[in-house]
Amino acid sequence: MSDYRELTNIIHTGVRQTAEQENSEAVFMTSSFAYASAEEAAGKFGGDLDGNVYSRFTNPTVELFEKNWRC
């Protein structure tokens, strides 16, 4: 039988835990995001400001996956 401890540590390396002490990154199950103002929304949708606009375009869950699993 293999020792899975090393693999478990590799999988969990870099996981940023919040005060909830979760074992994995949060999954953002939303299709849209809120903005403080119409100007902020326009800036993000127009590409002048960084941030999420719509889950098919930008999504914190997908961004995290891409960052952690690049070949």
Backbone as XML, in Angstrom:
<?xml version="1.0"?>
<chain id="A" units="angstrom">
  <residue number="1" name="MET">
    <atom name="N" x="0.854" y="-1.189" z="0.000"/>
    <atom name="CA" x="0.000" y="0.000" z="0.000"/>
    <atom name="C" x="0.893" y="1.243" z="0.000"/>
  </residue>
  <residue number="2" name="SER">
    <atom name="N" x="0.542" y="2.209" z="-0.812"/>
    <atom name="CA" x="1.312" y="3.450" z="-0.923"/>
    <atom name="C" x="1.072" y="4.359" z="0.264"/>
  </residue>
  <residue number="3" name="ASP">
    <atom name="N" x="2.034" y="5.217" z="0.506"/>
    <atom name="CA" x="1.866" y="6.226" z="1.541"/>
    <atom name="C" x="1.264" y="7.470" z="0.883"/>
  </residue>
  <residue number="4" name="TYR">
    <atom name="N" x="0.011" y="7.771" z="1.191"/>
    <atom name="CA" x="-0.700" y="8.875" z="0.558"/>
    <atom name="C" x="-0.430" y="10.212" z="1.231"/>
  </residue>
  <residue number="5" name="ARG">
    <atom name="N" x="0.295" y="10.202" z="2.341"/>
    <atom name="CA" x="0.536" y="11.433" z="3.082"/>
    <atom name="C" x="1.235" y="12.489" z="2.222"/>
  </residue>
  <residue number="6" name="GLU">
    <atom name="N" x="2.267" y="12.092" z="1.484"/>
    <atom name="CA" x="2.988" y="13.036" z="0.633"/>
    <atom name="C" x="2.074" y="13.609" z="-0.448"/>
  </residue>
  <residue number="7" name="LEU">
    <atom name="N" x="1.262" y="12.765" z="-1.073"/>
    <atom name="CA" x="0.340" y="13.244" z="-2.104"/>
    <atom name="C" x="-0.693" y="14.203" z="-1.517"/>
  </residue>
  <residue number="8" name="THR">
    <atom name="N" x="-1.173" y="13.903" z="-0.326"/>
    <atom name="CA" x="-2.135" y="14.783" z="0.339"/>
    <atom name="C" x="-1.510" y="16.141" z="0.603"/>
  </residue>
  <residue number="9" name="ASN">
    <atom name="N" x="-0.277" y="16.153" z="1.077"/>
    <atom name="CA" x="0.406" y="17.424" z="1.322"/>
    <atom name="C" x="0.607" y="18.209" z="0.037"/>
  </residue>
  <residue number="10" name="ILE">
    <atom name="N" x="0.920" y="17.518" z="-1.043"/>
    <atom name="CA" x="1.104" y="18.202" z="-2.321"/>
    <atom name="C" x="-0.210" y="18.831" z="-2.780"/>
  </residue>
  <residue number="11" name="ILE">
    <atom name="N" x="-1.298" y="18.097" z="-2.658"/>
    <atom name="CA" x="-2.601" y="18.605" z="-3.084"/>
    <atom name="C" x="-3.001" y="19.840" z="-2.288"/>
  </residue>
  <residue number="12" name="HIS">
    <atom name="N" x="-2.731" y="19.846" z="-0.992"/>
    <atom name="CA" x="-3.178" y="20.940" z="-0.133"/>
    <atom name="C" x="-2.169" y="22.077" z="-0.005"/>
  </residue>
  <residue number="13" name="THR">
    <atom name="N" x="-1.002" y="21.938" z="-0.596"/>
    <atom name="CA" x="0.000" y="23.004" z="-0.535"/>
    <atom name="C" x="-0.530" y="24.246" z="-1.233"/>
  </residue>
  <residue number="14" name="GLY">
    <atom name="N" x="-0.430" y="25.381" z="-0.581"/>
    <atom name="CA" x="-0.855" y="26.639" z="-1.168"/>
    <atom name="C" x="-2.306" y="26.974" z="-0.942"/>
  </residue>
  <residue number="15" name="VAL">
    <atom name="N" x="-3.068" y="26.110" z="-0.296"/>
    <atom name="CA" x="-4.472" y="26.405" z="-0.016"/>
    <atom name="C" x="-4.529" y="27.487" z="1.055"/>
  </residue>
  <residue number="16" name="ARG">
    <atom name="N" x="-5.207" y="28.560" z="0.726"/>
    <atom name="CA" x="-5.350" y="29.672" z="1.666"/>
    <atom name="C" x="-6.620" y="29.471" z="2.475"/>
  </residue>
  <residue number="17" name="GLN">
    <atom name="N" x="-6.474" y="29.134" z="3.727"/>
    <atom name="CA" x="-7.645" y="28.912" z="4.569"/>
    <atom name="C" x="-8.159" y="30.236" z="5.116"/>
  </residue>
  <residue number="18" name="THR">
    <atom name="N" x="-9.474" y="30.325" z="5.204"/>
    <atom name="CA" x="-10.096" y="31.481" z="5.835"/>
    <atom name="C" x="-10.334" y="31.156" z="7.305"/>
  </residue>
  <residue number="19" name="ALA">
    <atom name="N" x="-11.049" y="32.005" z="7.990"/>
    <atom name="CA" x="-11.374" y="31.767" z="9.396"/>
    <atom name="C" x="-12.206" y="30.497" z="9.576"/>
  </residue>
  <residue number="20" name="GLU">
    <atom name="N" x="-12.823" y="30.014" z="8.486"/>
    <atom name="CA" x="-13.635" y="28.785" z="8.557"/>
    <atom name="C" x="-12.776" y="27.526" z="8.566"/>
  </residue>
  <residue number="21" name="GLN">
    <atom name="N" x="-11.475" y="27.639" z="8.260"/>
    <atom name="CA" x="-10.522" y="26.519" z="8.255"/>
    <atom name="C" x="-10.933" y="25.392" z="7.296"/>
  </residue>
  <residue number="22" name="GLU">
    <atom name="N" x="-11.377" y="25.765" z="6.105"/>
    <atom name="CA" x="-11.768" y="24.763" z="5.106"/>
    <atom name="C" x="-10.544" y="24.010" z="4.594"/>
  </residue>
  <residue number="23" name="ASN">
    <atom name="N" x="-10.777" y="22.837" z="4.015"/>
    <atom name="CA" x="-9.694" y="22.007" z="3.486"/>
    <atom name="C" x="-9.436" y="22.217" z="2.009"/>
  </residue>
  <residue number="24" name="SER">
    <atom name="N" x="-10.235" y="23.018" z="1.362"/>
    <atom name="CA" x="-10.038" y="23.286" z="-0.053"/>
    <atom name="C" x="-10.491" y="24.713" z="-0.354"/>
  </residue>
  <residue number="25" name="GLU">
    <atom name="N" x="-10.093" y="25.177" z="-1.523"/>
    <atom name="CA" x="-10.471" y="26.527" z="-1.929"/>
    <atom name="C" x="-11.979" y="26.634" z="-2.092"/>
  </residue>
  <residue number="26" name="ALA">
    <atom name="N" x="-12.492" y="27.808" z="-1.892"/>
    <atom name="CA" x="-13.925" y="28.049" z="-2.049"/>
    <atom name="C" x="-14.314" y="27.936" z="-3.520"/>
  </residue>
  <residue number="27" name="VAL">
    <atom name="N" x="-15.525" y="27.488" z="-3.766"/>
    <atom name="CA" x="-16.084" y="27.416" z="-5.111"/>
    <atom name="C" x="-17.130" y="28.522" z="-5.219"/>
  </residue>
  <residue number="28" name="PHE">
    <atom name="N" x="-16.959" y="29.397" z="-6.180"/>
    <atom name="CA" x="-17.883" y="30.509" z="-6.375"/>
    <atom name="C" x="-18.964" y="30.075" z="-7.359"/>
  </residue>
  <residue number="29" name="MET">
    <atom name="N" x="-20.136" y="29.770" z="-6.835"/>
    <atom name="CA" x="-21.246" y="29.283" z="-7.661"/>
    <atom name="C" x="-22.177" y="30.446" z="-7.988"/>
  </residue>
  <residue number="30" name="THR">
    <atom name="N" x="-21.703" y="31.327" z="-8.837"/>
    <atom name="CA" x="-22.479" y="32.487" z="-9.238"/>
    <atom name="C" x="-22.272" y="32.746" z="-10.720"/>
  </residue>
  <residue number="31" name="SER">
    <atom name="N" x="-23.241" y="33.367" z="-11.334"/>
    <atom name="CA" x="-23.081" y="33.715" z="-12.747"/>
    <atom name="C" x="-22.820" y="35.204" z="-12.924"/>
  </residue>
  <residue number="32" name="SER">
    <atom name="N" x="-23.020" y="35.978" z="-11.857"/>
    <atom name="CA" x="-22.821" y="37.425" z="-11.960"/>
    <atom name="C" x="-22.218" y="37.958" z="-10.663"/>
  </residue>
  <residue number="33" name="PHE">
    <atom name="N" x="-21.783" y="39.189" z="-10.705"/>
    <atom name="CA" x="-21.113" y="39.813" z="-9.570"/>
    <atom name="C" x="-21.700" y="41.196" z="-9.320"/>
  </residue>
  <residue number="34" name="ALA">
    <atom name="N" x="-21.608" y="41.665" z="-8.077"/>
    <atom name="CA" x="-22.145" y="42.975" z="-7.707"/>
    <atom name="C" x="-21.042" y="44.037" z="-7.806"/>
  </residue>
  <residue number="35" name="TYR">
    <atom name="N" x="-21.451" y="45.277" z="-8.038"/>
    <atom name="CA" x="-20.516" y="46.398" z="-8.174"/>
    <atom name="C" x="-20.985" y="47.546" z="-7.300"/>
  </residue>
  <residue number="36" name="ALA">
    <atom name="N" x="-20.047" y="48.331" z="-6.846"/>
    <atom name="CA" x="-20.365" y="49.457" z="-5.968"/>
    <atom name="C" x="-21.049" y="50.591" z="-6.721"/>
  </residue>
  <residue number="37" name="SER">
    <atom name="N" x="-20.813" y="50.667" z="-8.037"/>
    <atom name="CA" x="-21.396" y="51.752" z="-8.828"/>
    <atom name="C" x="-21.480" y="51.337" z="-10.297"/>
  </residue>
  <residue number="38" name="ALA">
    <atom name="N" x="-22.246" y="52.104" z="-11.054"/>
    <atom name="CA" x="-22.331" y="51.871" z="-12.496"/>
    <atom name="C" x="-20.979" y="52.125" z="-13.155"/>
  </residue>
  <residue number="39" name="GLU">
    <atom name="N" x="-20.235" y="53.062" z="-12.628"/>
    <atom name="CA" x="-18.915" y="53.377" z="-13.178"/>
    <atom name="C" x="-17.959" y="52.199" z="-13.004"/>
  </residue>
  <residue number="40" name="GLU">
    <atom name="N" x="-18.015" y="51.562" z="-11.834"/>
    <atom name="CA" x="-17.166" y="50.393" z="-11.599"/>
    <atom name="C" x="-17.548" y="49.266" z="-12.556"/>
  </residue>
  <residue number="41" name="ALA">
    <atom name="N" x="-18.835" y="49.009" z="-12.699"/>
    <atom name="CA" x="-19.300" y="47.965" z="-13.615"/>
    <atom name="C" x="-18.843" y="48.259" z="-15.043"/>
  </residue>
  <residue number="42" name="ALA">
    <atom name="N" x="-18.996" y="49.495" z="-15.476"/>
    <atom name="CA" x="-18.579" y="49.870" z="-16.830"/>
    <atom name="C" x="-17.086" y="49.669" z="-17.019"/>
  </residue>
  <residue number="43" name="GLY">
    <atom name="N" x="-16.310" y="50.028" z="-16.011"/>
    <atom name="CA" x="-14.857" y="49.857" z="-16.087"/>
    <atom name="C" x="-14.459" y="48.396" z="-16.189"/>
  </residue>
  <residue number="44" name="LYS">
    <atom name="N" x="-15.122" y="47.535" z="-15.428"/>
    <atom name="CA" x="-14.791" y="46.109" z="-15.465"/>
    <atom name="C" x="-15.270" y="45.457" z="-16.755"/>
  </residue>
  <residue number="45" name="PHE">
    <atom name="N" x="-16.479" y="45.769" z="-17.179"/>
    <atom name="CA" x="-16.977" y="45.198" z="-18.432"/>
    <atom name="C" x="-16.195" y="45.727" z="-19.625"/>
  </residue>
  <residue number="46" name="GLY">
    <atom name="N" x="-15.706" y="46.952" z="-19.538"/>
    <atom name="CA" x="-14.941" y="47.540" z="-20.627"/>
    <atom name="C" x="-13.479" y="47.154" z="-20.622"/>
  </residue>
  <residue number="47" name="GLY">
    <atom name="N" x="-13.026" y="46.473" z="-19.573"/>
    <atom name="CA" x="-11.634" y="46.042" z="-19.501"/>
    <atom name="C" x="-10.689" y="47.082" z="-18.944"/>
  </residue>
  <residue number="48" name="ASP">
    <atom name="N" x="-11.210" y="48.229" z="-18.502"/>
    <atom name="CA" x="-10.358" y="49.265" z="-17.928"/>
    <atom name="C" x="-9.991" y="48.962" z="-16.479"/>
  </residue>
  <residue number="49" name="LEU">
    <atom name="N" x="-10.816" y="48.168" z="-15.792"/>
    <atom name="CA" x="-10.563" y="47.761" z="-14.411"/>
    <atom name="C" x="-10.489" y="46.244" z="-14.346"/>
  </residue>
  <residue number="50" name="ASP">
    <atom name="N" x="-9.581" y="45.734" z="-13.527"/>
    <atom name="CA" x="-9.515" y="44.294" z="-13.309"/>
    <atom name="C" x="-10.674" y="43.871" z="-12.429"/>
  </residue>
  <residue number="51" name="GLY">
    <atom name="N" x="-11.168" y="42.673" z="-12.651"/>
    <atom name="CA" x="-12.224" y="42.143" z="-11.811"/>
    <atom name="C" x="-13.159" y="41.245" z="-12.597"/>
  </residue>
  <residue number="52" name="ASN">
    <atom name="N" x="-14.044" y="40.616" z="-11.875"/>
    <atom name="CA" x="-14.982" y="39.670" z="-12.471"/>
    <atom name="C" x="-16.193" y="40.384" z="-13.035"/>
  </residue>
  <residue number="53" name="VAL">
    <atom name="N" x="-16.647" y="39.904" z="-14.197"/>
    <atom name="CA" x="-17.825" y="40.504" z="-14.811"/>
    <atom name="C" x="-18.937" y="39.481" z="-15.001"/>
  </residue>
  <residue number="54" name="TYR">
    <atom name="N" x="-18.602" y="38.301" z="-15.452"/>
    <atom name="CA" x="-19.576" y="37.263" z="-15.711"/>
    <atom name="C" x="-18.820" y="35.942" z="-15.693"/>
  </residue>
  <residue number="55" name="SER">
    <atom name="N" x="-19.372" y="34.931" z="-15.083"/>
    <atom name="CA" x="-18.624" y="33.687" z="-14.856"/>
    <atom name="C" x="-18.093" y="33.019" z="-16.115"/>
  </residue>
  <residue number="56" name="ARG">
    <atom name="N" x="-18.723" y="33.228" z="-17.242"/>
    <atom name="CA" x="-18.190" y="32.631" z="-18.477"/>
    <atom name="C" x="-16.938" y="33.364" z="-18.957"/>
  </residue>
  <residue number="57" name="PHE">
    <atom name="N" x="-16.757" y="34.596" z="-18.518"/>
    <atom name="CA" x="-15.577" y="35.376" z="-18.910"/>
    <atom name="C" x="-14.500" y="35.314" z="-17.830"/>
  </residue>
  <residue number="58" name="THR">
    <atom name="N" x="-14.859" y="35.639" z="-16.627"/>
    <atom name="CA" x="-13.927" y="35.620" z="-15.497"/>
    <atom name="C" x="-14.645" y="35.046" z="-14.291"/>
  </residue>
  <residue number="59" name="ASN">
    <atom name="N" x="-13.923" y="34.245" z="-13.519"/>
    <atom name="CA" x="-14.519" y="33.576" z="-12.382"/>
    <atom name="C" x="-13.395" y="33.232" z="-11.409"/>
  </residue>
  <residue number="60" name="PRO">
    <atom name="N" x="-13.519" y="33.575" z="-10.137"/>
    <atom name="CA" x="-12.451" y="33.281" z="-9.179"/>
    <atom name="C" x="-12.116" y="31.792" z="-9.082"/>
  </residue>
  <residue number="61" name="THR">
    <atom name="N" x="-13.092" y="30.927" z="-9.234"/>
    <atom name="CA" x="-12.838" y="29.492" z="-9.154"/>
    <atom name="C" x="-11.996" y="29.026" z="-10.336"/>
  </residue>
  <residue number="62" name="VAL">
    <atom name="N" x="-12.354" y="29.451" z="-11.541"/>
    <atom name="CA" x="-11.595" y="29.077" z="-12.737"/>
    <atom name="C" x="-10.195" y="29.690" z="-12.697"/>
  </residue>
  <residue number="63" name="GLU">
    <atom name="N" x="-10.100" y="30.930" z="-12.274"/>
    <atom name="CA" x="-8.798" y="31.597" z="-12.167"/>
    <atom name="C" x="-7.879" y="30.830" z="-11.218"/>
  </residue>
  <residue number="64" name="LEU">
    <atom name="N" x="-8.395" y="30.387" z="-10.096"/>
    <atom name="CA" x="-7.608" y="29.617" z="-9.139"/>
    <atom name="C" x="-7.154" y="28.297" z="-9.749"/>
  </residue>
  <residue number="65" name="PHE">
    <atom name="N" x="-8.062" y="27.622" z="-10.448"/>
    <atom name="CA" x="-7.720" y="26.371" z="-11.112"/>
    <atom name="C" x="-6.595" y="26.596" z="-12.131"/>
  </residue>
  <residue number="66" name="GLU">
    <atom name="N" x="-6.736" y="27.621" z="-12.962"/>
    <atom name="CA" x="-5.718" y="27.901" z="-13.974"/>
    <atom name="C" x="-4.371" y="28.220" z="-13.342"/>
  </residue>
  <residue number="67" name="LYS">
    <atom name="N" x="-4.384" y="28.961" z="-12.262"/>
    <atom name="CA" x="-3.142" y="29.341" z="-11.574"/>
    <atom name="C" x="-2.442" y="28.140" z="-10.972"/>
  </residue>
  <residue number="68" name="ASN">
    <atom name="N" x="-3.201" y="27.220" z="-10.392"/>
    <atom name="CA" x="-2.607" y="26.102" z="-9.674"/>
    <atom name="C" x="-2.301" y="24.876" z="-10.539"/>
  </residue>
  <residue number="69" name="TRP">
    <atom name="N" x="-2.898" y="24.759" z="-11.715"/>
    <atom name="CA" x="-2.756" y="23.553" z="-12.504"/>
    <atom name="C" x="-2.167" y="23.786" z="-13.882"/>
  </residue>
  <residue number="70" name="ARG">
    <atom name="N" x="-1.426" y="24.835" z="-14.055"/>
    <atom name="CA" x="-0.795" y="25.062" z="-15.372"/>
    <atom name="C" x="0.293" y="24.033" z="-15.622"/>
  </residue>
  <residue number="71" name="CYS">
    <atom name="N" x="0.381" y="23.584" z="-16.843"/>
    <atom name="CA" x="1.390" y="22.589" z="-17.217"/>
    <atom name="C" x="2.676" y="23.278" z="-17.584"/>
  </residue>
</chain>
